[in-house]
Amino acid sequence: MQANVLSRDLVVFSGKTAGLEKFFKLEHWRVNVDGREDDRIVWRRGGFVIVVAVTTDKKIVSIQEYKQASEQILTCLPAGAIKKGEIPLDTALRELYEETGYKGEVFRIIGPFFNSPDKSTEIHWIAIVHNAVQAGPAKPESQETILSAELLSFEEALAKIKIVLHRLALHEARSLLSSP
C-alpha cells in the first residue's frame, strides 16, 4: 500500500472570519492512496500534553473550564499546547502550574497518541505527575476560561470527566501508578 500527499493548500477564511487562519489552520489536501486520489480538509495542529497530576494522598488535580464548542463548563485535566522549543515534559510542568498553581515531579511521559488522524495533525502526550503540591496561584492564559481547580479521587475524576482523551489519560495513570 502506498499513500502520499499530492498537494497542500491553505484554506483562506473570508468575510467576518477573514484572518482567522493564523489561529485555525485548515488545509485542503489532495491525496493518493494506492492509485486512488481523494480530497481532504485537514486541521493543522501541533502537539498537546494532558497532565494527570496526583497528590501524595492520591487525589487528582482537575480543573473546571468552559469549553466553547460544548457550551458547557466541564471537569478537565490540565492540558496545553507544546510551545516551540519545548518537550512534552516541560509543557506538562508549565501547564500544570499555569492552570492550577500546582507543581510536582514527572513520573512518566507516554505517547504520542493521535487525536483524530483522518482530520487533524494533532498528537497528544500524557504526562503523569506525582507528589503534586499547591505552589502558588493559578495563572491561566488570557484566552483560557478556567474557573477553578479541584482535587478528586480517581473514581470521582472518572465520573466527572467527559472528555475521552482525558479519561484515557486517567486510566493510563491509574494502571502505571498501581503497578509494582
Contacts in CASP RR format, 6 or more apart in sequence:
PFRMAT RR
TARGET T0000
AUTHOR 0000-0000-0000
METHOD contacts of the structure
MODEL  1
MQANVLSRDLVVFSGKTAGLEKFFKLEHWRVNVDGREDDRIVWRRGGFVI
VVAVTTDKKIVSIQEYKQASEQILTCLPAGAIKKGEIPLDTALRELYEET
GYKGEVFRIIGPFFNSPDKSTEIHWIAIVHNAVQAGPAKPESQETILSAE
LLSFEEALAKIKIVLHRLALHEARSLLSSP
1 33 0 8 1.000
1 34 0 8 1.000
2 32 0 8 1.000
2 33 0 8 1.000
2 34 0 8 1.000
2 35 0 8 1.000
3 31 0 8 1.000
3 32 0 8 1.000
3 33 0 8 1.000
3 34 0 8 1.000
4 31 0 8 1.000
4 32 0 8 1.000
5 29 0 8 1.000
5 30 0 8 1.000
5 31 0 8 1.000
6 29 0 8 1.000
6 30 0 8 1.000
6 31 0 8 1.000
6 32 0 8 1.000
6 37 0 8 1.000
7 28 0 8 1.000
7 29 0 8 1.000
7 30 0 8 1.000
8 27 0 8 1.000
8 28 0 8 1.000
8 29 0 8 1.000
8 42 0 8 1.000
9 27 0 8 1.000
9 28 0 8 1.000
10 21 0 8 1.000
10 25 0 8 1.000
10 26 0 8 1.000
10 27 0 8 1.000
10 28 0 8 1.000
11 21 0 8 1.000
11 26 0 8 1.000
11 27 0 8 1.000
11 28 0 8 1.000
11 41 0 8 1.000
12 19 0 8 1.000
12 21 0 8 1.000
13 19 0 8 1.000
13 20 0 8 1.000
13 21 0 8 1.000
13 24 0 8 1.000
24 43 0 8 1.000
25 43 0 8 1.000
25 44 0 8 1.000
25 45 0 8 1.000
26 41 0 8 1.000
26 42 0 8 1.000
26 43 0 8 1.000
26 44 0 8 1.000
27 41 0 8 1.000
27 42 0 8 1.000
27 44 0 8 1.000
28 39 0 8 1.000
28 40 0 8 1.000
28 41 0 8 1.000
28 42 0 8 1.000
29 39 0 8 1.000
29 40 0 8 1.000
29 41 0 8 1.000
29 42 0 8 1.000
30 37 0 8 1.000
30 38 0 8 1.000
30 39 0 8 1.000
30 40 0 8 1.000
31 37 0 8 1.000
31 38 0 8 1.000
31 39 0 8 1.000
31 40 0 8 1.000
32 38 0 8 1.000
40 118 0 8 1.000
40 119 0 8 1.000
41 119 0 8 1.000
42 119 0 8 1.000
42 120 0 8 1.000
42 121 0 8 1.000
43 119 0 8 1.000
43 120 0 8 1.000
43 121 0 8 1.000
43 122 0 8 1.000
44 120 0 8 1.000
44 121 0 8 1.000
45 120 0 8 1.000
45 121 0 8 1.000
45 122 0 8 1.000
46 81 0 8 1.000
46 82 0 8 1.000
46 121 0 8 1.000
46 122 0 8 1.000
46 123 0 8 1.000
47 81 0 8 1.000
47 82 0 8 1.000
47 112 0 8 1.000
47 122 0 8 1.000
47 123 0 8 1.000
47 124 0 8 1.000
47 125 0 8 1.000
48 79 0 8 1.000
48 80 0 8 1.000
48 81 0 8 1.000
48 82 0 8 1.000
48 115 0 8 1.000
48 122 0 8 1.000
48 123 0 8 1.000
48 124 0 8 1.000
48 125 0 8 1.000
49 79 0 8 1.000
49 80 0 8 1.000
49 82 0 8 1.000
49 88 0 8 1.000
49 91 0 8 1.000
49 92 0 8 1.000
49 95 0 8 1.000
49 109 0 8 1.000
49 124 0 8 1.000
49 125 0 8 1.000
49 126 0 8 1.000
49 127 0 8 1.000
50 77 0 8 1.000
50 78 0 8 1.000
50 79 0 8 1.000
50 80 0 8 1.000
50 124 0 8 1.000
50 125 0 8 1.000
50 126 0 8 1.000
50 127 0 8 1.000
50 165 0 8 1.000
50 166 0 8 1.000
50 169 0 8 1.000
51 61 0 8 1.000
51 77 0 8 1.000
51 78 0 8 1.000
51 79 0 8 1.000
51 92 0 8 1.000
51 95 0 8 1.000
51 96 0 8 1.000
51 127 0 8 1.000
51 129 0 8 1.000
52 60 0 8 1.000
52 77 0 8 1.000
52 126 0 8 1.000
52 127 0 8 1.000
52 128 0 8 1.000
52 129 0 8 1.000
52 169 0 8 1.000
52 170 0 8 1.000
52 172 0 8 1.000
52 173 0 8 1.000
53 60 0 8 1.000
53 61 0 8 1.000
53 77 0 8 1.000
53 78 0 8 1.000
53 96 0 8 1.000
53 100 0 8 1.000
53 102 0 8 1.000
53 104 0 8 1.000
53 129 0 8 1.000
53 130 0 8 1.000
53 132 0 8 1.000
54 60 0 8 1.000
54 61 0 8 1.000
54 128 0 8 1.000
54 129 0 8 1.000
54 130 0 8 1.000
54 131 0 8 1.000
54 132 0 8 1.000
54 173 0 8 1.000
54 177 0 8 1.000
55 61 0 8 1.000
55 131 0 8 1.000
55 132 0 8 1.000
55 133 0 8 1.000
55 151 0 8 1.000
56 131 0 8 1.000
56 132 0 8 1.000
56 133 0 8 1.000
58 153 0 8 1.000
58 154 0 8 1.000
59 151 0 8 1.000
59 152 0 8 1.000
59 153 0 8 1.000
60 77 0 8 1.000
60 151 0 8 1.000
60 152 0 8 1.000
60 153 0 8 1.000
60 154 0 8 1.000
60 156 0 8 1.000
60 157 0 8 1.000
60 170 0 8 1.000
61 77 0 8 1.000
61 78 0 8 1.000
61 96 0 8 1.000
61 100 0 8 1.000
61 102 0 8 1.000
61 132 0 8 1.000
61 149 0 8 1.000
61 151 0 8 1.000
62 75 0 8 1.000
62 76 0 8 1.000
62 77 0 8 1.000
62 149 0 8 1.000
62 150 0 8 1.000
62 151 0 8 1.000
62 152 0 8 1.000
62 157 0 8 1.000
62 160 0 8 1.000
62 161 0 8 1.000
63 75 0 8 1.000
63 76 0 8 1.000
63 77 0 8 1.000
63 78 0 8 1.000
63 99 0 8 1.000
63 100 0 8 1.000
63 146 0 8 1.000
63 147 0 8 1.000
63 148 0 8 1.000
63 149 0 8 1.000
63 150 0 8 1.000
64 73 0 8 1.000
64 74 0 8 1.000
64 75 0 8 1.000
64 76 0 8 1.000
64 146 0 8 1.000
64 147 0 8 1.000
64 148 0 8 1.000
64 149 0 8 1.000
64 150 0 8 1.000
65 73 0 8 1.000
65 74 0 8 1.000
65 76 0 8 1.000
65 144 0 8 1.000
65 145 0 8 1.000
65 146 0 8 1.000
65 147 0 8 1.000
66 72 0 8 1.000
66 73 0 8 1.000
66 74 0 8 1.000
66 145 0 8 1.000
66 147 0 8 1.000
67 73 0 8 1.000
67 74 0 8 1.000
67 76 0 8 1.000
67 145 0 8 1.000
68 145 0 8 1.000
73 147 0 8 1.000
74 161 0 8 1.000
74 162 0 8 1.000
74 163 0 8 1.000
75 150 0 8 1.000
75 152 0 8 1.000
75 157 0 8 1.000
75 160 0 8 1.000
75 161 0 8 1.000
75 162 0 8 1.000
76 161 0 8 1.000
76 163 0 8 1.000
76 166 0 8 1.000
77 157 0 8 1.000
77 161 0 8 1.000
77 166 0 8 1.000
77 169 0 8 1.000
77 170 0 8 1.000
78 95 0 8 1.000
78 96 0 8 1.000
78 99 0 8 1.000
78 100 0 8 1.000
79 95 0 8 1.000
79 166 0 8 1.000
80 91 0 8 1.000
80 95 0 8 1.000
81 91 0 8 1.000
82 88 0 8 1.000
82 91 0 8 1.000
82 125 0 8 1.000
83 91 0 8 1.000
86 94 0 8 1.000
88 109 0 8 1.000
88 125 0 8 1.000
88 127 0 8 1.000
89 106 0 8 1.000
89 109 0 8 1.000
89 127 0 8 1.000
91 125 0 8 1.000
91 127 0 8 1.000
92 106 0 8 1.000
92 109 0 8 1.000
92 125 0 8 1.000
92 127 0 8 1.000
92 129 0 8 1.000
93 103 0 8 1.000
93 104 0 8 1.000
93 106 0 8 1.000
93 129 0 8 1.000
96 102 0 8 1.000
96 103 0 8 1.000
96 104 0 8 1.000
96 129 0 8 1.000
96 132 0 8 1.000
97 103 0 8 1.000
97 135 0 8 1.000
97 136 0 8 1.000
97 139 0 8 1.000
98 138 0 8 1.000
98 139 0 8 1.000
98 140 0 8 1.000
98 141 0 8 1.000
99 138 0 8 1.000
99 140 0 8 1.000
99 144 0 8 1.000
99 146 0 8 1.000
99 149 0 8 1.000
100 138 0 8 1.000
100 149 0 8 1.000
101 134 0 8 1.000
101 135 0 8 1.000
101 136 0 8 1.000
101 137 0 8 1.000
101 138 0 8 1.000
101 139 0 8 1.000
101 149 0 8 1.000
102 132 0 8 1.000
102 133 0 8 1.000
102 134 0 8 1.000
102 135 0 8 1.000
102 149 0 8 1.000
103 132 0 8 1.000
103 133 0 8 1.000
103 135 0 8 1.000
104 129 0 8 1.000
104 130 0 8 1.000
104 131 0 8 1.000
104 132 0 8 1.000
104 133 0 8 1.000
105 129 0 8 1.000
105 130 0 8 1.000
105 131 0 8 1.000
106 127 0 8 1.000
106 128 0 8 1.000
106 129 0 8 1.000
107 128 0 8 1.000
107 129 0 8 1.000
107 130 0 8 1.000
107 176 0 8 1.000
107 177 0 8 1.000
108 127 0 8 1.000
108 128 0 8 1.000
108 176 0 8 1.000
109 125 0 8 1.000
109 126 0 8 1.000
109 127 0 8 1.000
109 128 0 8 1.000
110 125 0 8 1.000
110 126 0 8 1.000
110 128 0 8 1.000
110 172 0 8 1.000
110 176 0 8 1.000
111 123 0 8 1.000
111 124 0 8 1.000
111 125 0 8 1.000
111 126 0 8 1.000
112 123 0 8 1.000
112 124 0 8 1.000
112 125 0 8 1.000
113 123 0 8 1.000
113 124 0 8 1.000
113 125 0 8 1.000
113 126 0 8 1.000
113 165 0 8 1.000
113 168 0 8 1.000
114 122 0 8 1.000
114 123 0 8 1.000
114 124 0 8 1.000
115 122 0 8 1.000
115 123 0 8 1.000
115 124 0 8 1.000
115 165 0 8 1.000
116 122 0 8 1.000
124 165 0 8 1.000
126 168 0 8 1.000
126 169 0 8 1.000
126 172 0 8 1.000
126 173 0 8 1.000
128 172 0 8 1.000
128 173 0 8 1.000
128 176 0 8 1.000
128 177 0 8 1.000
130 177 0 8 1.000
138 146 0 8 1.000
138 149 0 8 1.000
140 146 0 8 1.000
152 160 0 8 1.000
154 170 0 8 1.000
154 174 0 8 1.000
157 170 0 8 1.000
158 167 0 8 1.000
158 170 0 8 1.000
161 167 0 8 1.000
161 170 0 8 1.000
END
